[in-house]
Amino acid sequence: MPESDLLLPPTQFPILGNSGAVGLFSLLHIALAGLTAGFIVLAPALEYLGIKDPFYTRLGRSLVRFVAVVFSVSAVFAVVMVELFIGLFPVSTVYIFQRFKPVVYIGAVVFLLHIWFFYTYWYRWEKTRAKSIRRHIALGAAAAVLILMWGALLDGIGSSMLTPGEGDMGGPGRSDFIRLTFLTNPTWAPLMLHRFLGVLIISFYAIALYGGLQLLWRKPKGEEEAYYTRVMHLGMVIGTGLLLIQPIAGMLYSFQIGRANPRAYERILFELEWLLRIQFLLIGLLFYLSNHFFPRSPPIPGAPAF
């Protein structure tokens, strides 16, 4: 077969375009993945608090149940996203794999271990807790640490693509990965901090939404009303508190982008200004609505106020 026959024309995704198709499924995946990652991190912490207050154990188990149900949907979006990226951007896919080959291998091992720990944590909830609550919490903590490691590896790839560190022009290899992703990349740590806070904010607001919807739809009474009211308050108080910190992390991240890659910073700030305006509007609405929630929220029956 002549070599010219192997040079296939690029594939174009209809209507959405290549970037739009990958971006759509990326956003669908990230929305669910961020929420589930936050719940996985929070669940063992809540279970630990539940040693003294059963409220937290019940809430932690609800979070784990949500992750166990939704995880498959998030995984489907991730698979479609990867398949589209491979098919529509084959050259970029090969480059990323060659450049970050050690990350891909390490990430696969980390994620498989995470799956084992998380589903052991969920499916053996009663049996393990009956033997040792702290051992069960340790299973959840291991799943949480592994999902944070997985996120750190992905952030390492993302930060290295946006603001390459020293040696990024060299050949791919383990030393390159360690050097340019972790040690010399100026945006890796700020990106992890910014994304982690964002995940927690989404998670706590989702907890507040869950409590509020249960009160609205089920109209529970007695202990159930006290529980869901407390869930709603907990989510709003901590979610709003973290939202106050998030702009600081965002400014640190943007400063590092501007220092390391001025062209990318200018493009984000000026060429994509309309997206920034929408983002600032949404953040402003979060502050506004959160401020109006607290003076109008119902008291927690039989529980201390937050």
N, C-alpha and C positions, 0 to 999 in steps of 0.2 A: 504494500500500500504506500503510495507516495506521501511524503511528509506533509504536503500541502493539504491532503485530505484530512489530516488530523487537526488542522487549525480551524476549529469550529467558531462560528460567529457568537458573540455574547448573547445570552438569553435576556429577554426583556419581560418583566412581569406586567401583565395588562392592568390598565387603569391606575393602580397605586404606584407603579414603578418599582424598581428593585429596592431602593432604599426605603420607600414607603412600606413595602411588604415586610421586609425584615424589621423595620421600626415598629410596625403595628404589633407583630407577635412578640417582639422584645418587650414592649410596654405591657402587654397582657401578662406575659410571664413575670416581669419584674414586680408588677402590682401585687400579684399573689405570692410570689417568692419572698418579697420584702416583708409582707405580713406574716407569713408562716415562719420565716427566720426570726422575727421579733417574738412571736409566740413561743418558739422553741427555746429561746434564751430566757424568756420570762417564766416559763412553766416550772423549772426546778427551783428558781428563786422564790416563787410563790409557794411551792410545796414546802420549802424550808420554813417560811414564815407560818405555814399552816400547822407546824408542830405545836405552836401555841394558840393559833386561831384557825379553826376549821374553815372559815370563810375563804382563806387563801388557797387551801387545798382544793376546795370545790371549784374555785375559779381557775386554778392551774390545770385541773383535769379537763375543764371545758375547753381551754386553749389547745391542749394536746389532742382532744377529740376533733376539733376543727382542723388542725393540721393533718391528722390522719385521713380525713375525708377529702380535703382540698388538694393535698399534695399531688395526687394523680392528675388533676386538671392542670396544675402548674407545670407538671412534667410534660404533658402533651404540648402545651404552648412552647416549652423549651425545645422539644424535639423538632417541632415545625420550624421554629426560629433557626435552629442549627442547620436543618436540611435546606431551608431557603438560602441561608448564607453560603453553604457549600455549593449549591447549584447556581446561584446568581453571582457570587463573587469568588470563583474558584482560585484565582491567583492570590487574592488577599487571604483566603483560608489557608493555602499552602504556606504563605509567608509567615502568618501568625503561628502555625503549628511548628514550623522549623525554628522560628525565633524563640518561641516559648515552649519548646518540647518538654523540658523538665517540669514546667508548671503543669502541663496537661497530664503528665504521668502522676505527679504528686497529687494533683487535684482529684484525679480519678480514684486514687487510693483513699484520700481523705473523705470523699463523698460516699464511697461504699461503706467505710467504717461508720460514718454518720448515720446512714440508713439503718445499719444493724443496731446501733445503740438506740436510735430514736424508736424504732418499732419494738425493740425489746422493752424499752421504757413504757411504751403505750400498752402493748398486749399483755405484759406481765405486771400491770399496775397493782392489782389486788394481791397476787401471789407474792410478789417481791416485798410489797409494803407489809404484808402479814409477817414476814420473816425479819425485815429490817427496813425501816423508813429511810434511814440515812443511806443505805445501799441503793435504794431505789432513786433517791435524789442524786446520787453519784452517777447513775446511768443517764439521767436527764442532763446533768452538768456536762458529762462527756459528749453527749449529742450537741449541746449548746456550744462547747469549745470547738468542736469539729466544724460546725456550720459557720462559726466566725473565722476559722482558718480557711475554709472554702471561699468565703467572701473576701478575705485578705488576698488570696491568690488571684481572684478575678480583678480586684482593685489594682494589684500589681501589674497585671497585663494592661488594664485601662490607663493607668497613670504612665506606664512606659510608652504607650502609643501616643499619648497627648504631650507629655514632656519627657522625651528620652533622656536617660542619664548618661554618664560617661561610659564610653565603650559601646554605645548602642549601634555604631556603624560597623562593629566587628562581626565576626562569624558567630552563629548561634552556639550555645553551649551552657553548661551548668554555671561556669564562672560568670558568664554574661548575665545570666538570670539573677544570681545573687548580687552582682555588682550594680546592675542598672535598675532592678526592681526594688530592692530593699534598702540599699546603702546610699546610693547617690541620687535617687529620684526624689525631687523636692515636693511632689504632689501626692505621693503614696500615703503618707500618714494623715495629712489633712483630708484626703478623700475618704479614707477609712473612718475617721472621726465624724465627718459630715454625714456619710451614709449610715453609720451606726445610729447616730442621733435621729436621723430621719426615719429609720426603721422603727425605733422605739416610739417616736411620736405617732406614726401611723398605727402602731399596735395599740397604744393606750387610747387613742381616739376611737379605734375600732371597738375596744372594750367598752368605752362609754356609749357608743352607738348600740352595742348589743344590749346593755342594761336598759337604755332608754326605750328601745323597740320592744323589749319584753314587758316593760311597764305600760307602754302604749297599747300593745295588741292584747296581751293576756290579762291586763288589769288585776295582778295578783293582790292578795291580801295577807296580812300577818307577817310571818317569817319570810315568805317569798317576796313580798313587797320590800321588806327591809334589805334582803339580799340584793335584789336587782337595783335598788336605789343606791346601795353602797357600791356596787359594781360601776354604776354610771358616774358617781362622784369620784371614785378612785381613778378611772380613766381620764376624766376631765382635769382633775387636779394635776396629776403627774404629766399628762400629755401637754397641758398648757405650760407647766413649769419647764419642760424640756424645749418647748417651742421658743421660750424666751432666750435659751442658750444657743439654739440652732443658728441664728444670724451671725453670731461670733465665729462659729465653725465655718460658716459659708464665706465670711470675709477672709478668714485665714486661707481657705482653699483658693479663693479667687486671687488673693495676693500672690500666692505661690505660682499660680498659672501665669499671671502677668509678669512675674520675675523670670520664670523659666522659658516661657513661650509667648512673647508679646503678640505675635501674629494671631495665635489662637485666642488670646484674651481680647484683642480688638474685634475679632470676628464675632465672638460671643456677645460683646458689649454693644457693638454697633450694627453689624449685619443681621444679627438675630435679636435686635432690640425688642421687637414685638413679643417674642416669647418671654423675655425678661419682664416686660410690663405685665403680662398675664400672670406670671409667677408671683410677682410682688402683690398684684391684686388679690390673688388667692391667699397669700400669707396674711395680708391685711384683713381679709374676711375672717380668717381663722382667729386672729386676735380679737376682732370686733365681736364675733359670735361667742367666743369663750368668755369675754368680759361680760356679756349680757347673760350668760348661763348662770353664773354663781348667785347673783342676788335673786334670781327667779327659780332656782332649783328647789325641789322639795326637801325637807329635812329627812334624815335617815332614821326610821323608827327603831328605837331600841339599840342604836349604835352610836358611838362617838362621832361628832362632826369632823370632817376633814378640813 
